[in-house]
Amino acid sequence: MKRAPKVDLTIGPMSQHFRTLAVPAALGMVFNTAYNMVDMYFAGRLETSSQAGLSIGFGVFFVYVAFGFGLGSGVSALVGGALGARDARQARRLTGQALIFAALISGVLMAVGLILSPWIVQLVSEPGAYRDAAARYLLVLQLAIPGFVVAYACNGALQAQGDSVSLTRALGVAFLANVILNPLLIYGLPGLWGGIGFDGLAVSTVLSQTGVMVFMLWRLLGSEVAEGLQRRHFRPRVKTFRILAVQMLPTSFSLQVMILAGIAVQFALKGFGGHAIAAYGVGLRIEQMVLLPILGVATSLLPIAAQNFGARDFDRVRAALAYGVKVALTFMAITCPILWLGADWAMGVFTDDPEVRAAGVSYLHFDTLLLPVYAMLFLINSLLQALKRPIYVLWISIYRQGFGVAFFVWLYLNLRGWDLWSVWFGIGTSVMSGLVLSLLLARHVAGREIGGLWSKPADHSRT
């Protein structure tokens, strides 16, 4: 098997590295979001309760998947730092331990999910068809947990080497498989098989994501960092597990807090009916699609900054952040007006329900004001992870999404009255104040770790 060479991100033009990493990463996210949109589309063709149930069910499921994203970010920072320091042995050791760690936590998460998922669904829904749909969807989806966690652990090690193409390929094939499997499993084959209805959405995800995991394992074991991997590298080591957990848990918990914020919003929206929850679910997926290029830039910043931090080239770390900000804000200046003008059309692609459509348009119009703020938050989070300080990402998330969303939504509902705009204003206030906090914390961390966030302070001492 031909080994994929690692990319040295400590030399060469910054723009070239961002193009090499960001374009495939963003394309992979396009496939991932399009995958979710296919699910939302077919759920909408069934009935509104199916669409609302899917929105709630996947939101709950993401609480478990967040461990995969957190582990992937942690592995990228750790392996990237080792590669930047030219420590191939440490990079190889971390890779082997990350794989066995991913397998172990997958088993734990599946067991915990079977116990907690029904309770969470009851918390954020009212009795009825959409609650039943969410519970059924989650029950089957537990089988996809290893596919997500192990695949993203592999991606972290590949990304640290400058490989963001492998996951893109896997997600592209998974998207195409989902386009075929969804109608096949839902409706069956005329005259041969009647299909399994709504449950087909979850079964399709289990099958396609397991395929992603297998492909990513194959790519990682064929990469340069895996050269020389032996059985001893897969023996569980508590010390290395602790290092991985320290990097994984803050990021994972921050993502879970984000999901809890979504649950808090759904809790507030349930008083408006299933159409409001469905609108929020569709609106989020449209928002994610718009943010994909920025997520690609932020994802690229992590390995670039991590390798240069490991090499102790702090000027290049700052240069990477500055370049990412320039690209992100330029893109948002073009995209936000387009989203404002096309909000009604975008909602119409996914639903014919006029109430769902109107509620979704109001969310997307308000969201255009927040997209540049989200972009800055993503970049700051990637920098903090690259500097091996993910705990600050967690503190930001706890304020913005753990406290801010629930508090400000509650505040505006009481001040403005019971309407959807109160919910949107609550989300907006938490996001904007969260950016202020993240910039303050990033400045503090950067001052200690690399001598400054945007530039190194001038040395005024006299010789």
C-alpha positions, 0 to 999 in steps of 0.5 A: 500500500502506497504511503501518503506523505506528511506535509511540512506546515512549518515552511512554505507560503501560508496561503498555499497551506490553507488552500491545500487543507481548507478546500478539501476540508470544506468540501468534506463538510459540504458532503457531511451537511448535504448528507444531513440535508438529504435526511431532512429532505426525505423526512419532510416528504414523510410528514412534519412530525418526522422532520421534527423528530429527526431534528431532535433525534440527531441533536441528542445523538450529537452529544455522543458524536461530540466525543469523536470530534473532540478526540479528532481535534485533540489528536490533530493538536498532539500529533501535529505538535510532535511532527512539528518538533520532529518527534516521529516516535511520539507521533506514532505512539499517540496514533496507536493509542488514539485508535484503541482509546476511540474503540474503548470510548465508543463501547462506553458511549453506546451503553450510556446512550441506550440509557440516557437517550429516551430521557433526553428526548422526553425532556425536549418534546411533548407527547405525540408523533414527533417524540415517537419518531425521535425515540425510534431514530435514536434507538437505531442510531446508537450503532453508528457511534463507533463509526463516527468516533473512530473515523474522526480519531483517524482524521485527527492523525491524518489532518496533523500530517496535512491530509484533509483529502481522505475524510472528504473522499469518505464523506463524498461516497457516504453522501452518495450512498445516503442518496441511494439508501434513503429512498431504498430503505424508506420506500423499498422496491415496488413489487418486491419490498415495502421498505421500513419507512422512517426507520430507514433514515437511521439504518442508512446512517449506520451503514454509510458511517461504518463504511467511512470508518473502515476507509479512514482506518485504511488510510491512516494505517497507510500514512507515513505517521503509522509507519512502524506501528506495532502491536505494543503501540495498541496496548492501553497506556493510562498515561497516554490515555490521560493526555488524550483525554485532557485534549479531548474532553474540553472540546467534546464537552464544549460541543455537548454544551452547544447541543445542550444550547440547541436543546434549550432552544428546542425547549423554548420553541416547543411552546410554539408547536412542531413547526417551530422546531422543524423550522429551527432544524432546517434553518440550522442545516442551511446555516451550516452549509453557509459556514462550511468554507469558514469551518474549512479554514478553521479546521486548517488553522489547527494543524498549521498552528499546531505544527508551527507551535511544536516547531516554536515558530510563533510568528508563523502561528500568529500569521496563520491566525491573521490569514484565517481571519482575513479569508473568513471575513472576506467570505462573509462580506459576500455570503451574508447578503446572498443568504438574506435575499435567498432565505425564503427560497432555501427554506422552500427546498426543504418544506412546503409547510407555510408555517415552517417556512415563515419561521425558518426565514425569520431565523435565517434573516437574523442569522446573517448578522451572526455569521461573521461572529461565528467565523471568529469564534471558530478560528479562536477555538482552533487556535486555542486547541493548537496551543494545547489549551482546549480548556479555554474552549470549554469555558467559552462554550459554558458561558455562551451556550451553557448559560448565555443561550438559556438565560438570554432567551428566557430574558427576551421572552419575558421582556418582549413577550412570547414570540419567535424573535425573542428566541432569536435575539436570545441566541444572538446576544449569547453569541456576540457576548461569547465572542468578546469573552473568547477574544479576551481569553485568547489574548491571555493564552497567546500572551503566555504561549506565543508572546501575543495574539496578533503581534509580538509586543515590542521590546523597549528594554535598553541594552 
